[in-house]
Amino acid sequence: MLLAAAHPDSGGTDELFVWAWQLRDVVCGGPRLEPKPTPPPRPSPTPPPHGPDRVPFPGDADFGELTDRYQGSNSEALHTSNLPP
């Protein structure tokens, strides 16, 4: 009943509800305020292989220049591929 009366949706305040919730945990033997164990770090994904199918990307180049340059090479590659129309 205390938690229901202290809930903000029934006219209580956030602070009163949090206090009542923590009081219930202490009195009833609920969860303690201990930190959760940290999960082990995930392994980093393997980088993709560097091969001739990758387009070299100069990091200091302008985006517009790169777009213009590679748009032509991509268009040629699509026209010369063996994919059905």
N, C-alpha and C positions, 0 to 999 in steps of 0.2 A: 504494500500500500504506500509506503514512503516513496519508493521509486516512481510510482504512478503519480503521486501528488507533486513530486519535485520535478517531474518532466516538463520541459518548456512548452510542450503542446497543451498541457493542462494548467498553465499559468505559473509554473515554477521558473526558476532561472537556470541558466546553464551551469553556473558555479554550484548551486545547491544540488543539481542533479549529479554532477561529477563527484561532489563530496559524498552524497548518499550512496552512489555506486561503489566508490572506494571503501566506504564504511561497511557496506554489505560484504565486499570481498574479504576484508579483514576479519569481520565477525563470523562469517560463514565458512571461512577457510577457502575462499575462492582464489583465483589466480593472483600470484604475487607480482610486484612491479619489477621483476627481474628481466634483464635484456634477453631477447631471443638470440639463440646461437646464430652466428653468421654462416651462411651457406658457403661452401667452397667456391672459388671463382670458376667461371665457365672457361673451358679451353678456347683460345682464340681460333677463329676459322682459318683454314689454310688459304693462303693467297692464291688467286687464279694463276695458271701458268702463263709465262710470257712467251708468246710465240708470234709467228707471222700474221695470225688472224687479229692481232691487237693493233690499234692505231696509236702511234706514239703521240704523247700529249705533252707539249712544252708548257710548263706551269706558268711562265711569264707572258704567254701569248694572249692576245685580245680575243674575247669570245666571238665577236662578229667576224674577225679574220678567220678563225678556225672553222666557223660554221660555213663560210663561203668556200674555204679550201676543201673541206671534207664532203660537202654536199655534192660536188662533181664526182668525186671518187666513189661515193656510195651509189650514185645514180648509175655509173658505169658498171659497178659490181652487180647491181640488180638486173641490168639488161644482159649481162653475160652469164648469169647463173642458170642452172638447169632446172629451176623451179617452174612448175606449170603456171600459165598466165592466170 
